[in-house]
Amino acid sequence: MLTLDQLRHLLRESAGADEDVDLDGDILDTGFEALGYDSIALIETVARIGREHGVRFDDDAVTTVRTPRELLELVNDANVLRAG
């Protein structure tokens, strides 16, 4: 299961962080664009999650996530399906 703290770490390492954005704040429902992450940064983050957590994602599913909460749900649902 991927946690919000792990996602924060991956976002920082994969795509950096805008100095004006507080990733340590309440970001679950903040859009990735508002956090300073474009689609390329999100793709890099998702690719890294796939490599590190052994999760495969449907390309369409990845492009529909808009917030950290949605990405966590996608990753953790995929982990549940994979484990089941």
C-alpha positions as CSV (number, residue, x, y, z in Angstrom):
1,M,0.0,0.0,0.0
2,L,1.4,3.4,-1.0
3,T,1.0,6.1,1.6
4,L,0.7,9.8,1.1
5,D,4.2,10.3,2.6
6,Q,5.7,7.8,0.2
7,L,3.9,9.6,-2.7
8,R,5.3,13.0,-1.5
9,H,8.8,11.5,-1.5
10,L,8.3,10.1,-5.0
11,L,6.9,13.4,-6.3
12,R,10.0,15.3,-5.0
13,E,12.5,12.7,-6.3
14,S,10.8,12.1,-9.7
15,A,9.9,15.6,-10.7
16,G,11.2,18.0,-8.0
17,A,9.0,20.4,-6.2
18,D,8.2,24.1,-6.7
19,E,9.6,26.0,-3.8
20,D,6.2,27.8,-3.5
21,V,4.3,24.5,-2.9
22,D,4.1,22.9,0.5
23,L,3.9,19.2,-0.2
24,D,3.8,18.6,3.5
25,G,0.5,20.4,3.8
26,D,-3.0,19.0,3.2
27,I,-2.5,18.1,-0.5
28,L,-4.8,15.0,-0.9
29,D,-7.4,16.9,-2.8
30,T,-5.2,19.6,-4.4
31,G,-4.8,19.2,-8.2
32,F,-1.4,18.2,-9.5
33,E,-1.3,21.3,-11.7
34,A,-1.8,23.5,-8.6
35,L,1.1,21.6,-7.0
36,G,3.3,22.4,-10.0
37,Y,3.2,19.0,-11.6
38,D,2.4,18.7,-15.3
39,S,1.5,15.5,-17.1
40,I,5.1,14.6,-17.9
41,A,6.0,14.9,-14.2
42,L,3.1,12.8,-13.3
43,I,4.0,10.1,-15.9
44,E,7.5,10.0,-14.5
45,T,6.1,9.6,-11.0
46,V,3.7,6.9,-12.1
47,A,6.5,5.0,-13.9
48,R,8.6,5.1,-10.8
49,I,5.7,3.8,-8.7
50,G,5.3,1.0,-11.2
51,R,8.9,0.0,-11.0
52,E,9.2,0.3,-7.3
53,H,5.9,-1.3,-6.4
54,G,5.4,-3.7,-9.2
55,V,2.1,-2.1,-10.3
56,R,1.0,-1.8,-13.9
57,F,-1.4,0.9,-14.9
58,D,-3.7,1.4,-17.8
59,D,-2.5,4.5,-19.7
60,D,-6.0,5.9,-19.7
61,A,-6.4,5.5,-16.0
62,V,-3.2,7.4,-15.3
63,T,-4.3,10.4,-17.4
64,T,-7.5,10.7,-15.5
65,V,-6.1,11.2,-12.0
66,R,-6.0,14.8,-11.0
67,T,-5.1,14.7,-7.3
68,P,-2.8,12.8,-4.9
69,R,-5.9,11.1,-3.4
70,E,-7.0,9.8,-6.8
71,L,-3.5,8.6,-7.6
72,L,-3.2,6.8,-4.2
73,E,-6.6,5.1,-4.8
74,L,-5.5,4.0,-8.3
75,V,-2.2,2.6,-7.0
76,N,-3.7,0.9,-3.9
77,D,-6.6,-0.5,-5.9
78,A,-4.1,-2.0,-8.3
79,N,-2.1,-3.5,-5.5
80,V,-5.2,-5.1,-4.0
81,L,-6.1,-6.6,-7.4
82,R,-2.6,-7.8,-7.9
83,A,-2.5,-9.4,-4.4
84,G,-5.9,-11.0,-4.8
